[in-house]
Amino acid sequence: MSTIADAGPSAQRPQTKPSPESEEELRRKRRTEWKRRQNGQSFLDHTVIHVRAGNGGDGCVAFHRELFKPYGPPSGGNGGRGGDVYIMPTPHLTTLSSVPTRIRAQHGGNGQGTWQNGRNAPPLIIKVPLGTIVRELPRDDPRRAQDEYEAEAEALQGLSPQERRAKMREKRWVHYPEYADDNAQREDFKHAERLLFAQERERRRMRRLRAENPIYLDLDKPEEAAEAADPNAPLGHRRVEPMGHLIAHGGAGGNRQPRIPLSN
């Protein structure tokens, strides 16, 4: 048998429900006190970041022009290399809250005329606390972002073979205005296209092989340069600063046009 005891009005204290304004103010005070203890940083010990190295710059097709020399040699420049991405542990951090979720290195500079090569992009260094463990997500993980080949394959689904080839050529080649159809019929263009597709297949194969051994780093020790570890290093030389572990390679820049023999 169950009994319920109910106190009388004289034994029960009246309870006042706090207003939404007072609850929000109390919550704000607690958050401020927590940030003060963390030196302005909210503690975060697990995060997923998307890292992409920089693309290589475009090569330039140009011909030298000067007085009394109308048919000068090719004077284009190569594109600059894209920026690499490094990750380096540091004892000055205690949380991952300062690491952005999307990291993109700078692109290489484009080549220009008069033999001017594009500028190489500087490397990008991600600083994380000591003891951080870095794991690369597998290809079947739903949190993993698509690479350029997977995104292109998804965009080309449902198209006819002619439309697929046109889309792929539009993305990979730049023609002089109104000369795209004429260039596509040339044997030199077809040979260059076959070489380009062969290089892309090789890059895909290398990427699949690298995916079999994903990145795993246990950053439990701070990085230091070789000169700092050597007590007999010469004085007066510029000390190479450590950059950490390479996790993404920057793209190579495009090549300028080869030297073409011209007949008068």
C-alpha positions as CSV (number, residue, x, y, z in Angstrom):
1,M,0.0,0.0,0.0
2,S,1.3,3.4,-0.9
3,T,0.7,6.6,1.0
4,I,1.2,10.1,-0.1
5,A,2.0,12.7,2.6
6,D,1.2,16.3,1.7
7,A,2.4,19.1,3.9
8,G,0.1,21.8,4.9
9,P,0.3,25.4,3.8
10,S,2.2,26.5,6.9
11,A,5.0,23.9,6.3
12,Q,5.5,24.6,2.6
13,R,7.9,27.4,1.5
14,P,6.8,29.5,-1.5
15,Q,9.1,28.9,-4.5
16,T,9.7,31.7,-7.0
17,K,10.6,30.7,-10.5
18,P,13.6,32.8,-11.8
19,S,12.9,35.0,-14.8
20,P,14.4,34.3,-18.2
21,E,16.5,37.5,-17.9
22,S,18.1,36.4,-14.6
23,E,18.8,32.9,-16.0
24,E,20.5,34.4,-19.1
25,E,22.5,36.8,-16.8
26,L,23.6,33.9,-14.6
27,R,24.6,31.8,-17.6
28,R,26.6,34.8,-19.0
29,K,28.5,35.2,-15.7
30,R,29.4,31.5,-15.7
31,R,30.7,31.7,-19.3
32,T,32.7,34.8,-18.5
33,E,34.3,33.1,-15.5
34,W,35.1,30.0,-17.5
35,K,36.8,32.1,-20.2
36,R,38.7,34.0,-17.6
37,R,40.2,30.8,-16.2
38,Q,41.1,29.7,-19.7
39,N,42.8,33.0,-20.6
40,G,40.2,33.9,-23.1
41,Q,40.2,30.5,-24.8
42,S,37.4,27.9,-24.5
43,F,38.8,24.4,-24.0
44,L,38.6,22.0,-27.0
45,D,40.4,18.7,-27.1
46,H,38.8,17.1,-30.3
47,T,38.2,18.6,-33.7
48,V,37.9,17.7,-37.4
49,I,39.7,20.0,-39.8
50,H,39.7,20.1,-43.6
51,V,43.2,20.9,-45.0
52,R,43.9,21.8,-48.6
53,A,47.3,22.8,-50.0
54,G,47.6,25.6,-52.5
55,N,47.2,25.1,-56.2
56,G,50.0,25.8,-58.6
57,G,49.9,28.9,-60.7
58,D,49.1,28.9,-64.4
59,G,51.8,29.0,-67.0
60,C,51.9,31.8,-69.5
61,V,52.1,31.5,-73.3
62,A,53.7,34.6,-74.8
63,F,56.1,35.5,-77.6
64,H,58.9,38.1,-77.4
65,R,58.3,41.2,-79.4
66,E,60.8,44.0,-80.1
67,L,61.7,46.4,-82.8
68,F,62.8,44.8,-86.1
69,K,62.1,41.3,-84.7
70,P,58.4,40.4,-85.3
71,Y,58.9,36.7,-84.7
72,G,60.6,36.5,-81.4
73,P,61.1,33.3,-79.3
74,P,58.6,32.1,-76.7
75,S,58.9,34.3,-73.6
76,G,56.3,32.9,-71.3
77,G,56.9,32.0,-67.6
78,N,56.1,29.0,-65.4
79,G,53.5,29.1,-62.7
80,G,54.6,29.2,-59.1
81,R,54.3,26.3,-56.7
82,G,51.3,26.2,-54.3
83,G,51.8,26.4,-50.6
84,D,52.5,23.3,-48.4
85,V,50.7,22.7,-45.1
86,Y,52.7,21.7,-42.0
87,I,51.5,20.9,-38.5
88,M,53.8,21.7,-35.5
89,P,53.3,21.1,-31.8
90,T,54.1,23.9,-29.4
91,P,54.1,24.1,-25.6
92,H,52.5,27.5,-25.7
93,L,49.0,26.1,-26.4
94,T,46.7,24.0,-24.2
95,T,43.6,23.8,-26.4
96,L,42.6,23.3,-30.1
97,S,40.1,26.1,-30.1
98,S,42.5,28.4,-32.0
99,V,42.8,25.9,-34.9
100,P,40.2,26.8,-37.7
101,T,38.1,24.0,-39.1
102,R,38.9,24.8,-42.7
103,I,42.6,25.5,-43.7
104,R,43.6,26.5,-47.2
105,A,47.2,27.4,-48.2
106,Q,47.9,30.2,-50.7
107,H,48.0,29.5,-54.5
108,G,51.1,30.0,-56.5
109,G,51.5,33.0,-58.7
110,N,50.7,32.9,-62.4
111,G,53.5,33.2,-65.0
112,Q,53.8,36.3,-67.1
113,G,55.5,37.4,-70.3
114,T,59.2,38.3,-70.8
115,W,60.2,35.1,-69.0
116,Q,58.7,36.0,-65.6
117,N,57.9,33.0,-63.5
118,G,55.1,33.0,-60.9
119,R,55.9,33.4,-57.3
120,N,56.0,30.3,-55.0
121,A,53.4,30.5,-52.2
122,P,54.7,30.5,-48.6
123,P,54.1,27.4,-46.5
124,L,51.3,27.4,-43.9
125,I,52.0,26.1,-40.4
126,I,49.3,24.9,-38.1
127,K,50.3,25.1,-34.4
128,V,48.7,22.6,-32.0
129,P,49.3,21.8,-28.3
130,L,51.9,19.1,-27.3
131,G,50.4,15.7,-27.0
132,T,48.0,16.2,-30.0
133,I,47.4,13.0,-32.1
134,V,46.7,13.7,-35.7
135,R,44.8,11.0,-37.7
136,E,43.8,11.2,-41.4
137,L,40.2,10.2,-42.0
138,P,39.7,7.1,-44.3
139,R,38.2,7.5,-47.7
140,D,34.9,5.9,-46.6
141,D,34.4,8.2,-43.7
142,P,31.3,10.5,-44.2
143,R,33.0,13.4,-42.5
144,R,35.8,13.4,-45.2
145,A,35.5,16.1,-47.9
146,Q,35.7,15.1,-51.6
147,D,38.8,15.6,-53.6
148,E,38.8,17.3,-57.0
149,Y,38.5,14.0,-58.9
150,E,35.6,12.8,-56.8
151,A,33.8,16.1,-57.1
152,E,34.3,16.1,-60.9
153,A,33.0,12.6,-61.2
154,E,29.9,13.5,-59.3
155,A,29.3,16.6,-61.4
156,L,29.6,14.6,-64.7
157,Q,27.0,12.0,-63.7
158,G,24.1,11.7,-66.1
159,L,25.8,13.4,-69.0
160,S,26.4,11.9,-72.4
161,P,30.0,11.0,-73.5
162,Q,30.2,14.0,-75.7
163,E,29.0,16.3,-72.9
164,R,31.4,14.8,-70.5
165,R,34.4,15.3,-72.8
166,A,33.3,18.9,-73.4
167,K,33.1,19.6,-69.7
168,M,36.5,18.0,-69.0
169,R,38.1,20.0,-71.8
170,E,36.6,23.2,-70.7
171,K,38.1,22.7,-67.2
172,R,41.6,21.7,-68.4
173,W,42.3,23.8,-71.5
174,V,42.2,27.5,-72.4
175,H,42.0,28.3,-76.1
176,Y,42.2,31.4,-78.1
177,P,38.7,32.8,-78.7
178,E,36.8,30.9,-81.4
179,Y,39.7,28.4,-81.9
180,A,38.6,25.6,-79.6
181,D,36.9,23.5,-82.2
182,D,39.8,23.8,-84.6
183,N,42.4,23.0,-82.0
184,A,40.4,19.9,-80.9
185,Q,40.9,18.4,-84.4
186,R,44.7,18.8,-84.4
187,E,46.9,15.8,-83.8
188,D,49.2,17.8,-81.5
189,F,46.3,18.7,-79.3
190,K,45.1,15.1,-79.2
191,H,48.6,13.9,-78.2
192,A,48.8,16.5,-75.5
193,E,45.4,15.5,-74.2
194,R,46.4,11.9,-74.0
195,L,49.5,12.8,-72.0
196,L,47.5,14.9,-69.6
197,F,45.0,12.1,-68.9
198,A,47.9,9.7,-68.4
199,Q,49.4,12.0,-65.8
200,E,46.0,12.3,-64.0
201,R,45.7,8.6,-63.9
202,E,49.1,8.3,-62.4
203,R,48.2,10.9,-59.7
204,R,45.1,9.0,-58.9
205,R,47.0,5.8,-58.5
206,M,49.5,7.4,-56.2
207,R,46.7,8.9,-54.2
208,R,45.1,5.5,-53.7
209,L,48.4,4.1,-52.6
210,R,48.9,6.8,-50.1
211,A,45.4,6.3,-48.8
212,E,46.5,2.8,-47.7
213,N,48.9,4.4,-45.2
214,P,47.0,7.3,-43.8
215,I,48.7,10.0,-41.7
216,Y,49.1,9.2,-38.0
217,L,51.2,11.6,-35.9
218,D,51.8,11.5,-32.1
219,L,53.0,15.0,-31.4
220,D,54.4,14.5,-27.9
221,K,57.7,16.3,-28.3
222,P,58.4,19.9,-29.4
223,E,60.1,20.5,-32.7
224,E,63.6,21.9,-32.8
225,A,66.1,22.6,-35.6
226,A,69.1,20.4,-36.2
227,E,71.4,23.4,-35.5
228,A,69.9,23.7,-32.0
229,A,70.6,20.1,-31.2
230,D,74.2,20.4,-32.4
231,P,76.4,22.2,-29.8
232,N,79.2,22.6,-32.4
233,A,77.1,24.4,-35.0
234,P,78.9,27.4,-36.5
235,L,78.0,30.8,-35.2
236,G,76.8,33.7,-37.3
237,H,74.8,31.5,-39.7
238,R,71.1,31.9,-40.1
239,R,69.3,29.3,-38.0
240,V,66.7,27.3,-39.8
241,E,63.4,27.4,-37.9
242,P,61.5,24.1,-37.6
243,M,58.3,23.8,-39.6
244,G,56.8,20.6,-38.2
245,H,55.4,17.7,-40.1
246,L,54.3,18.0,-43.7
247,I,50.7,16.9,-44.2
248,A,49.7,18.4,-47.6
249,H,51.9,19.0,-50.6
250,G,51.3,22.2,-52.7
251,G,50.5,21.8,-56.4
252,A,53.2,22.3,-59.1
253,G,52.9,25.3,-61.3
254,G,52.0,25.1,-65.0
255,N,54.8,25.1,-67.6
256,R,55.3,27.7,-70.2
257,Q,55.2,26.7,-73.9
258,P,58.3,24.9,-75.2
259,R,60.6,26.6,-77.6
260,I,59.1,26.2,-81.0
261,P,61.4,26.5,-84.1
262,L,59.8,29.0,-86.5
263,S,60.5,29.2,-90.2
264,N,60.6,32.5,-92.0
